Amino acid sequence: MFNIERWQEIFEAISKNRLRTFLTGVSVASGIFILVILLGAGKGLQNGIEKQFERDAAGIIEVWSGTTTKEYKGLNPGRQIQYRDADYKQSVQKFDDKLDLRASTYNYWGAPFSYGKESGSYQYRGVTPDYGRVENLTIVQGRYVNDNDMANNEKVACIGMKVKTDLFKDKDALGKEIIINGINFKVVGVFTDPGGEREETRAYLPLTTVQRAFGNGDKISNLFFTMKKTDNYDEALAQSEKFTQDLKNLLKSRNMVAPDDDGGVGVYNSVKDAKQFYDLNLYIRLFFWWVGICTIIAGVVGVSNIMLIIVKERTKEIGIRKALGASPFSIISMILHESIFITTIAGFVGLLASLLLLEFVGPMVQSEYFQNPQVDFNVALTTLALLVFAGAMAGFFPAYRAAKIKPIVALRDE
């Protein structure tokens, strides 16, 4: 039941000790403010890390060629390995039942592109159709390279938005012909890439066309694979690591590379790296929680100390109340009301200030690895509820001590 006299007592006690109450409230408000800001920062780091992995398909395994470092079967070290179509085809044939996506590419940097009077230097890649899904790109106009393009060596190109903007400005690029390294290619698609502008300074061409038109024979630069999804991360990691090792052994055998020579065949397994990034993110968030909770505890301890002082100051008053028949529960309730009121108001102010800061300042923070710091509203309310509970506990022990004071002892207090 609402007791107006009780609240009048609380406000009277607060008004008599404004500075002390204000400083206590600041310590509590700063505690929840720091906790929420740290949780928002942790979420911003998580968003940034997840954004990095959105650039490509999940769990990508990339293979590239390198230079041998050891003699093997009469062949000297220092040989530059060159992959061929047969390497890719045999890899797919051997591991096909384990694969989700598979692709091979031939890469060329700094190629001259031109359309009409506009020109520039960009990268082209000869690709197989699955590579678009590996890169996680989005077709905004037209289409991507397909199997028919591969089979018929079609001279078609899917160009990045940066290339389209540079060469065509605000004109439509579909159906137009651009010149790449002196050869005409018809634009059949325009794409965007979550990796940003750097990834959009490319043109994707059918791999077979690139090999034939530019005299590259059956050469390829990279192989890309993703594994079929599994039920949990540990299983996915074990499967990808076994596949990686088996694939390296196969390619080393085909290209006469010593089994213990890691220079000839390079492999990047993003499944393994993803675990490291997410573990780091977890540790950061746990650290933020720890720092924030410690700050809140410091504020709650401050509340408890203040309530002890209040009990000490009001010892004679409490003795008079008990002598007049006040129950221990009413004494405890009186002290708890003041403790909870101060904690709740201060906590709400700290929570509101932190949410406003994240809402207005967060979007202004521009960083590749820190994006959109925010806190789930339910989590914020939960932290406030925990703070109020902590405030109640902070007030309970001084209140319990007050309730146990004997009236005769309290009345003798000076």
N, C-alpha and C positions, 0 to 999 in steps of 0.2 A: 504493500500500500504506500502511496506517495505521502511523505511526511514533510510538510513545508517548514516546520520548525527545525527539523534535522538539516535541511538544506540551508536555512538561514544561519545555523551554527557553522556549517562548512564555509560559507562565503564570508562570514565574520572572521573566522580563523585565518582564512586566506588573506583577507584585507589587512589584518594586523601584521602579517609577515609577507608582504608582497615580494620583496627582493628574494627572500629565501624560497618562496614558492616559484617565482620566475626562474631562478637558477636551477631548481629541481626539474621544472618542466623543460628547460633547455637541454639538460642532460638526457632526459628521456626522448625528447623530440629528435635530438641529434643522433641518438642510437638507432631509431627506426629509419631516419633519413639516410644515414650511412648504409644500413643494411639494404634498403630498397635500391639505392644508387648502385651498390656493389652487385646486387642481383641483376639489375638492368645492364650493367657493364658486362657481366658474365654472359648474359643473353646476346649482347652485341657481338662478343667474341665468337659465340657459338654460331650466330648467323653468318659472320664473316667466313668462318671455317667451312660451314656447309655450302656457302656460295662458291668457294673455291672448288669443291667437289661437284658442284652442279655443272661446271664447265664441260666435263666429259661424262660419259656413261659411268655408272657405278661399277666399281671393281675392275677397271680396265687394266690389262696387261699389255705393255708395249715392248716390242723387241726391235733392236737396231743392231747394225753391224759395227765392229770395231777393228782394232789392229792386234794381231797375235803378239804375245810376249814370250812365247816359248817355242823351241824347236820341236817338230813332231813329224815322225815318219819321213825324215830326210828333208823336210821343208823348213827353211830358216824362219826365225821370228821376225816380226815387223811386217807381215803380210796384211794387207787391207782386205777384209772379207767383204764379198759382194753377194747379197742374196739374189735369188732368182725365183721365177714363178714356181718352179718345181719345189723349192723349199716351202713356200706358202701352201701349195696344194697338198704336199705330203703331210704337213703339220695339221691341216684341216682334216685330211682323210684319217689320220691316226687318232685324233682327239675329238672328232666331230660330235660324239655322243655326250661330251662334257661341256660343249660350247653353246653360248647363247648368240653372241655376235662374233663375226670374224671379218677381217678386212686387211688389205695390203695397199701400200701407197708407193708412189715415186714422187719425190719432192724436188722442186727447183726454186731457188730463191733469186730475187732480183731480176726477174724476167721483164722485158719491155711490153707493156700493154698500151693499146691505142684504140681510139674511136673518133673518127673525124679529126678535129684539130686538138682533141684532148689526149694526153698520154701520161704514163706514170710507170713506176717500177714496183712490181708486186710479186707475190709468190703464187705459183700454180702447183697443184697436186693432182697427179693421176691417182684415181681412187676406184675401189670396188663399191657397189651400192650400199653395203652395211656401214660404210665409214661415216655417213651422215648421222646415224644413230650413235656411233661411237663418240663423235664430237658433240652430240646433244644439241645440234643446231636446229634452227627453226626456219622453214621455208616461208617467206612472206609474199613471194610472187612465183608463179610457175611451179617447177618441180626440181627434183634432184637427179643425179646420174642414176640410170636404171640398167637392168640386165640387157635390154635391147641395144642400148648405147654401147655396151661392152661387146656384145656379139657382132655388131656391124661396124665397129670402130668409128662411131659417129663423132663428128667434130662439133661437140656441144659443150657448153660451159655453164656452171652454176656459180655465180659470182657473189662475193660478200657485199654487204651494204656500203662499206667504205669505198670499194672499187666502183660500185654503181654510182655513188654520189660524185666521185671524182671525175668519172668519164662521161656520165650522162646528166649530171646535175639533177634537175627536176623532171627530166624526160623519162618516158617509159623505156626500160632496157630490153624487155622480152621481145624475142624475135630479131633483134638487131645483131649484127656481126661485129665482133671485136677482133683485133689482131694481137695474137700472143706469140712472141718470138718469131714473127714473120708469117704466121699461119692463121687463117680465118677460123673463128669459132662462133657458133650461133649461141646467143644467150637464151637458155631455157629456164633459168631460175635465179632468184635472188634470196639470200639467206642472212639471218642474224645469228650471232653466237653469244652465249652467256659469258664467254671469255672476254668480250669487249671488242674494241676497234682493232686491236692487234690481230685478232683472229679473223676479222672481216676484211683484211687486206689480202685475201686469197681468192683464187678461182679453182673450183673442183672440176676436173675433166675425167672422162673415162680412162681408166688405166691402160687399156689396150690401145687406145688412140694415142696417148702420150708415148707409149713404148714404140709404136710404129711411126708416128708423124715426126718425132724428134730423134729417131734413130737410137733408141735406148735398148733395143732387143727385148730380152725378157727380164731385164733388171728391175728390182724393187728396192725401196729404201727401208721401209718399216713394215712390221706385222703387228696387227692389233687383235686382241681377243678379250671377250668377257665370258665368265663362267655362268652356267645355269644357277639360278638362285637356290639357296639352301635354307634350312629352318633357323639356323642361328649363326652368329658371327664366327665362333670358334671353328665350326664345321667348314664355313666358307673360307676361312684363312688357311686351314689345313689343306683343303682341296686346291686352293690357288697356289700354295707353295709347292705341293707335289706336282701340279701341272707345270709350274714354272721350271722346276728342276728337270722334269722329263722333256720339256720343250727345248731347254738349253742343251741337254744331252743329244737330242735328235739333230739339232742344227750344228752342233760341234762335230758330230759324226759325219754329217753330209758335207761340211766345209773343211774337213781335215784340221780341226782345232783340237789341241790336247785337252783331255777331260778336266785337268786341273788348271787350265788357262782361262781366266775370267776376262781377258782382254778382247778376245775375238767376238764374243757374243754378249751383248748388253741387254738386260731385262729390267723393266720397271714394273713393280707390282703395287698398284695403288691400294689394294685391299690391305696389305700390310701397313702401308703408310697411313691409311685412314684410321687404323687402330691407334697409332701413336698420336695423331691429331685429336681424336675424340677422348683419349685418356688424358692428354694435356688439358683439354677443355674441362673435363670432369674435375681434375685437380684444382684448376683455377676457380671453378665454381664452389668447390668445397672450401677452398681457402677464403673466398669472399664470404661464404656463410659463416665461417669460423670468426673472421674479423668482425662482421656485423653483429653476430650474437654476443660476442665478448663486449662490444660497445653497448648493446642493450643491457647486458647484465650489469655493466658499470652504472648505467642510468638507474636500473632497478635498485641496486645497492644504495645509490644516493637517496632514492625514495624511502627505502627502509630506514636509513639513518635519520632522515628528516622526521619520519613518523616516531622514531624513538625519542627524538628531541621533543616532539609535540606531546608525547605521552608524559615525558618528564615534566614539562611545563604545566601540564594540566592534571598533575597527580592529585592535588588537593580538590580540584573540581570533580575528578572521578570518585574520590572518597566521599564527597558530599552526595553525589548521585547514588552511590551504593548505599549510603546511610539512609537515603530517602526511599530505598527499595528498588533501585534500578537493577535489572538482571544482568548477569555476565554477557548474555547474548546482545543486549542493547548497547553495552559498552564496546563490545567487539564490532558491532554493526556501525557504531558511530565513527570509530577509527578507520574501518574498512571503506566506508563511503568516501571519506576524504582522500584516502590513498588511491582508490579506483578512479575517482573523479579527476585527480591531477594526472594520473597515468593516461587515462583515456583521452582527455583533451590534448595533452602534449603529444601523445602518440598520433592522434588524428592530424594535428598540425604538421608533424614531421612527415607523415605518410603523404599528405596532400602536397606539401612542398616538393617532395622527391618525385612524385608522379608528374607534377607540373614541369619540373626541370627536365625529366626524361621526355616529356611530350613536346616541349618547345626547343630544347637544346639538342636532344638526341639526333633529330634529322639533319642538323647542321654539321654533325661530325662526319667527315668524308674520309674513309680509309678502306683499303682493299680488304683488310682482315678485321674490321670492326664496323658493323652495319646495324642500323635500326635497334639501338638498345631499348629494351622494354621489359616490363614485368607483368606477368599475368595478374589480372585484377583479383582473382580468387586467392592467389598466393599472397598478394598485398593485404587482403582482408584477414587471411589466416595469421599473418605476422602481427597484425594489429590485435587480433583476438588473443594470441599468445602473450603479447605485451600486456594486455589488460589482466590476463590471468596471473602473469608474473607480478604485476602491480598489486593484485589482491594478496598474493603470497607475501609480498614485501610489507604489506600493511597488517597481515594476519598476526605475525609473531609479536610486533609491538602491541597490537590490540589484545592478544591473548595474555601478554604480560600485564597489561592494564587491568584486564578482567580479574586477575588473580590478586590484585592489590587489596589488602584488608582495609576497611574504612578507617579504623583507628590509626593505622600506620600512615595512610594517605593524609589524614587530617593534621598529623604532626609535621608533615613535609613543609619545608620553608622554601 
